[in-house]
Amino acid sequence: MDPERLAAALRAQADVLAGFERCRFAAEEDFWHQVSSTINEARAWLAEMAGRSPEIQGLLEVALKLSLGSNWQAADLMGLADVVERAAQLATQAPSEPPRISPDAVLTLREAAALLRIPYHRAAELDRRGWLPHFRLGRQVRISGAELLAFMQSGGEKS
């Protein structure tokens, strides 16, 4: 699947939708079949790429929201094309080097989330469920660098 081709097809279909009344195409099943097929292909490509980074996973979630149902508007298709293009950019970026964590560091939850390369809300959920090793300073969560390293080396296993 070529993301450039997918984005171009979505933009072309959006242009058709923007230029004409939706009801004019109601009887043209071929057009709606093409739109549906392109959307499904974009979803499948994004799902395949989602494991590469949390950002692409987030883009997949946006794409799923944009493509719900079958009452698509031109703006939905243009947004989906933008999502595919951004995911293609992210997918071709060289992987960054692994995070360096000092065992002596004391991290905030936001810093730990960045080092784990997960969204903050996911780190907060892991903390609430007792999966992340942490301590509290009043209401603030802190994570020891040594414990975060051990957590990462264990593959995220609960200690």
N, C-alpha and C positions, 0 to 999 in steps of 0.2 A: 504494500500500500504506500503510495507516494503522497505525503502530506501537502505538497505544493499543488498537486492535481486535485486533491480533495478540497482544499481551500478555494481554488479557482472554480471548481464545479459548484460549490456552495454559493460563491459570489455571483456566478452566472445565473443560478436559479433564483437568487434573491433579486437580481435585476429584473428577471422576468416577472416575479411577483410584484415588485414595486411599480412596474410599468403598466400593469393591467389590473383590472378588478378581479378579486379572488373568485367571484361567482362565475366568471367567464371560463375559468379552468376547472370548475367543478365536474364537468363531464369528461374532461381530458385525463383519463386514468393513467395514461402513459407518463404525463408530466409528474403527477403525484407519486407514481411508482418510482420515477427517477429520483425525486426529492427524498423519498423514504429510503431508497437504496443508498444514496449518498450519505444521508444522516447515519444510517446503520454502519456504513463503512467507516465513517469518522469516529463513531463511538467505539467500534472494534479496535481501530488503530490507537486511540487514546487509552483504551483499557490495556492494550499490549505494552504501551509505553509507561503506564502509571507506576510501575515498580521502579523506574529509574530515579525518581525524585519525588519528594512530598509536593513540590510545586506542580508537577504534572498530574499527580493524584488529585490535587485541588482543581486543576483545569478540567479533569474528567468529571468531577462533581458539577462544575459549572455547565459543562456540555450536556450532561444528563438533564439538568434543569431546563436548559434552553430547548432541548429537543423532546420534551415530554408531550404526549398527546399527538394529534395529527392536524391541529389547527395552526400550522406554522405561518408566521409572518416574515416579511423580508428582513426585518431587524433580527429575528431569531437566527436566520441563516447567515447573516453577516456576522453576528456575534459568534456563531459556531465556527465560521471561517477564521475569525481572529483567534479563537481558542486553539484551533488546529495549528495555525502559524506559530503562535507562541510556544506551544508544546514541541513543535519541530525545532525551534531555536534551542529550547532547553535540552532536547534529546541529543543534539549534536554538540553541545558544549562538552569540553573535556571534563571528566570527573575531577572534582577538587580533591586535594590531598586529605587524608584522614585528619580529624581534629586532634590537636595536641592539647592535652589536659595535664596540668601539673597536679600531682597527688596532693600537694599542699593547698590547692585552690579551694575556696569556698564560693560556690556558685548560686545564683538565683535560679528559680525555676525557668525563667525565660532564657537565661544563658545555657542551662542544661538542655533545654529543648533545641536551641540552635546547634549545640554540639552533637546532639542525637539526630539532628536533621529531621525533626518532626515538628508539626505545628504546636504552638503554645497550648492550645486547648487540649491536645492529645496528652502532652506532658502533665497538665493539670489533672486530667482524668486518671493517668497512671499513678500520680501522687495520691489522689483521693482513694484509689483502690489498694493502696499500700504496695505497689510494685516498685516504685522508685525509692531507693534508699535516701532518707532525708532526716533533717532535724528542723525544729521550729525555733525561731526567735520571736516570741510573741505570736502574732498571726502570720508572720512571714516565713516562707519555706526556704531553707538553705540545703544545698547538697554538697557533700564533701567530694573533692576531685578524686580522691582514692576510691571512694565507694562508687562513684559514677564509672570510673575505669573498670572496676571489678564487675559492675552491672553489665557494661558493654562487652567485656571479655566472656561473660557467662552466656552471651547471646540474649540478654534481656530476661534471664530466668529470675523469678522471684526468689529472694534469699530467705 
